[in-house]
């Protein structure tokens, strides 16, 4: 797995990350590829594509998480973007909620091996999940290729407070999905993302309660 291509991508995103971030991201990538042989965590098998399509794609949202201290990641599969964001933002508490047991098991193993004190993996359905450790709403709830925007909002509405940002990572700008946003929520901002080495549209949609 190319450290140079990852470093080049981080530089292109103009990210100021902790000194050991690239090394730890590569360790996570190697762990993901290793477990993927048995657990089918991702359809990507090529290490170069893993860097662009997963690691850099996840990192592309990092500049838009300023001010967040608690983030819930919904349906992150192999820990994307949750583990990547937790690795690069040690001050951000990330809770990953995943319905597939083998995927949450992998995430917990990654937490142990990467010594991620600010990451927790939960095997649960998001619509039934409630954090036992705090009654306060999270600052942000994020999903990446998880569901239709309206479904994402409906499934996580019980967790969203008045200031919670719902962050949906999407490909092509989904006008039809935005038009179907449930009552009580509005699109606050749509940000076009640029992922180094990835020739495809990416958008971050930020939704809040009205």
For each residue, the residues with C-beta under 8 A, 3 or more apart:
1: 6 26 29 30 33 47 50 51
2: 5 6 47 48 51
3: 6 7 22 23 26
4: 7 8
5: 2 8 9 48 51 197
6: 1 2 3 9 10 22 25 26 51 55 56
7: 3 4 10 11 22
8: 4 5 11 12 196
9: 5 6 12 13 51 52 55 56 59 196 197
10: 6 7 13 15 17 21 22 56 59
11: 7 8 14
12: 8 9 196
13: 9 10 56 59 60 62 63 194 196
14: 11 63
15: 10 59 62 63 88
16:
17: 10 21 22 88
18: 21 88 90
19:
20: 23 24
21: 10 17 18 24 25 87 88
22: 3 6 7 10 17 25 26
23: 3 20 26 27
24: 20 21 27 28 87 114
25: 6 21 22 28 29 55 84 87 88
26: 1 3 6 22 23 29 30
27: 23 24 30 31 113 114
28: 24 25 31 32 55 79 83 84 87 110 114
29: 1 25 26 32 33 47 50 51 54 55
30: 1 26 27 33 34
31: 27 28 34 35 109 110 113 114
32: 28 29 35 36 41 42 50 54 78 79 106 110
33: 1 29 30 36 37 45 47 50
34: 30 31 37
35: 31 32 38 39 41 78 106 109
36: 32 33 39 40 41 42 45 78
37: 33 34
38: 35
39: 35 36 102 103 106
40: 36
41: 32 35 36 77 78 102 103 106
42: 32 36 50 54 77 78 80
43:
44: 49 50 53 54
45: 33 36 49
46: 49 50
47: 1 2 29 33 50 51
48: 2 5 51 52
49: 44 45 46 52 53 54
50: 1 29 32 33 42 44 46 47 53 54 55
51: 1 2 5 6 9 29 47 48 54 55 56 197
52: 9 48 49 55 56 57 195 196 197 198
53: 44 49 50 56 57 198
54: 29 32 42 44 49 50 51 57 58 78 80 84
55: 6 9 25 28 29 50 51 52 58 59 84
56: 6 9 10 13 51 52 53 59 60 195 196 197 198
57: 52 53 54 60 80 81 144 169 195 198 202
58: 54 55 61 80 81 84 85 144
59: 9 10 13 15 55 56 62 81 84 88
60: 13 56 57 193 194 195 202 204
61: 58 64 65 81 85 142 167 169 193 204
62: 13 15 59 65 85 88 89
63: 13 14 15 66
64: 61 167 191 204 206
65: 61 62 68 71 85 89 92 140 167
66: 63
67: 139
68: 65 71 92 139 140 165
69: 91 92 93 139
70: 92 93 95 134 136 138 139 140
71: 65 68 82 85 92 93 94 95 138 139 140 141 142
72: 94 95 96 97 138 140 141 142 156 159
73: 76 81 82 85 94 95 96 97 142 143
74: 97 126 141 142 143 146 152 155 156
75: 97 98 99 126 143 146 147
76: 73 79 80 81 82 83 96 98 103 107 144
77: 41 42 80 98 100 103
78: 32 35 36 41 42 54 83 103 106 107
79: 28 32 76 82 83 84 96 106 107 110 121
80: 42 54 57 58 76 77 83 84 144
81: 57 58 59 61 73 76 84 85 142 144 169
82: 71 73 76 79 85 86 94 95 96 107 119 142
83: 28 76 78 79 80 86 87 94 96 107 110 111 114 116 119
84: 25 28 54 55 58 59 79 80 81 87 88
85: 58 61 62 65 71 73 81 82 88 89 92 94 142
86: 82 83 89 90 92 94 116 118 119
87: 21 24 25 28 83 84 114 116
88: 15 17 18 21 25 59 62 84 85
89: 62 65 85 86 92 118
90: 18 86 117 118
91: 69 118
92: 65 68 69 70 71 85 86 89 118
93: 69 70 71 118 120
94: 71 72 73 82 83 85 86 118 119 120
95: 70 71 72 73 82 119 120 122 131 138
96: 72 73 76 79 82 83 104 107 119 120 121 122
97: 72 73 74 75 122 124 125 126 129
98: 75 76 77 103 104 107 121 122 123 124
99: 75 123 124 125 126
100: 77 103 104
101: 104 105 123
102: 39 41 105 106
103: 39 41 76 77 78 98 100 106 107
104: 96 98 100 101 107 108 121 122 123
105: 101 102 108 109 123
106: 32 35 39 41 78 79 102 103 109 110
107: 76 78 79 82 83 96 98 103 104 110 111 119 121
108: 104 105 111 112 121
109: 31 35 105 106 112 113
110: 28 31 32 79 83 106 107 113 114 116
111: 83 107 108 114 116 119 120 121
112: 108 109 115
113: 27 31 109 110
114: 24 27 28 31 83 87 110 111
115: 112
116: 83 86 87 110 111 119
117: 90
118: 86 89 90 91 92 93 94
119: 82 83 86 94 95 96 107 111 116
120: 93 94 95 96 111
121: 79 96 98 104 107 108 111
122: 95 96 97 98 104 129
123: 98 99 101 104 105
124: 97 98 99 128 129
125: 97 99 128 129
126: 74 75 97 99 129 155 156
127: 155 156 158
128: 124 125
129: 97 122 124 125 126 159
130: 158 159
131: 95 134 138
132:
133:
134: 70 131
135:
136: 70 161
137: 159 160 161 162 163 164
138: 70 71 72 95 131 141 159 161 164
139: 67 68 69 70 71 163 164 165
140: 65 68 70 71 72 164 165 166 167
141: 71 72 74 138 156 159 160 164 165 166 167
142: 61 71 72 73 74 81 82 85 166 167 168 169
143: 73 74 75 146 147 152 167 168 169
144: 57 58 76 80 81 169
145: 169 171
146: 74 75 143 152 168
147: 75 143 151 152 155
148: 151 152 177 180
149: 152 153 168 170 174 177 178 180 181 205 207
150: 153 154 177 180 181 182
151: 147 148 154 155
152: 74 143 146 147 148 149 155 156 166 168
153: 149 150 156 157 166 181 182 185 207
154: 150 151 157 182
155: 74 126 127 147 151 152
156: 72 74 126 127 141 152 153 159 160 166
157: 153 154 160 182 184 185
158: 127 130
159: 72 129 130 137 138 141 156 164
160: 137 141 156 157 164 166 209
161: 136 137 138 164 209
162: 137 209
163: 137 139 208
164: 137 138 139 140 141 159 160 161 208 209
165: 68 139 140 141 188 206 207 208
166: 140 141 142 152 153 156 160 185 206 207 208
167: 61 64 65 140 141 142 143 204 205 206 207
168: 142 143 146 149 152 204 205 207
169: 57 61 81 142 143 144 145 193 202 203 204
170: 149 173 174 177 202 203 204 205
171: 145 200 201 202 203
172: 201 203
173: 170 190 192 201 203
174: 149 170 177 178 203 205
175: 178 179
176: 179 180
177: 148 149 150 170 174 180 181
178: 149 174 175 181 187 190 205
179: 175 176
180: 148 149 150 176 177
181: 149 150 153 177 178 185 186 187 207
182: 150 153 154 157 185
183:
184: 157 209 210
185: 153 157 166 181 182 207 208 209 210
186: 181 207 208 210
187: 178 181 190 205 206 207
188: 165 206 207 208
189: 205 206
190: 173 178 187 203 204 205 206
191: 64 203 204 205 206
192: 173 201 202 203
193: 60 61 169 202 203 204
194: 13 60 202
195: 52 56 57 60 198 200 202
196: 8 9 12 13 52 56
197: 5 9 51 52 56
198: 52 53 56 57 195 202
199:
200: 171 195
201: 171 172 173 192
202: 57 60 169 170 171 192 193 194 195 198
203: 169 170 171 172 173 174 190 191 192 193
204: 60 61 64 167 168 169 170 190 191 193
205: 149 167 168 170 174 178 187 189 190 191
206: 64 165 166 167 187 188 189 190 191
207: 149 153 165 166 167 168 181 185 186 187 188
208: 163 164 165 166 185 186 188
209: 160 161 162 164 184 185
210: 184 185 186
